[in-house]
Amino acid sequence: MRFGRRRIYSFTHNYKHMKSYFDSDNNSNIDTYEYGDDYISVRFKDGSVYTYTYMSAGSGAIEEMKRLADCGDGLNSYISRYKPPYQSKT
């Protein structure tokens, strides 16, 4: 039986580098976001921060979420529609 390596994520930083979400339609619950190679953290207007990772949601979902975040449109709809599993919530 093989056991894969498990990557441990520690998101204890204070999200200093979060970018404002453009929201071209002005109808989103997303306030800010930041991402790295294999994760995206999304802060909603209620103050909650969800971090999605390759491990929790899959690389395809994370890359699509990064693309939508940079476009400033569709990220909130994507999260609402597909409900990708998150790694952590603060």
C-alpha positions, 0 to 999 in steps of 0.5 A: 500500500502506498501513501502519498505525501500530504502537504500541510497548509498553514494560512495564519498570515493576515492577508496583507496582500489581498487585492480588491475584487473588481466586480464589474457587475457590482453584484458580488459578495466578494471583497478581496482575494489573493492567490499563490501557486496552488491556492486562492483565498477569498474574503467575502463582504461579511469578513469570512475568508475561505482558502481553496487549495489544489488538495481541497478543490483540485487544480482545475477549479483553483486555476479557473477561480484565479482566472475569474478573480483576475477578470473581476467577474464570475468568481462569486457565481462560480463558488455558488454554483460549484461549491468547491471544497475549501481547505480552511475558513476564518 
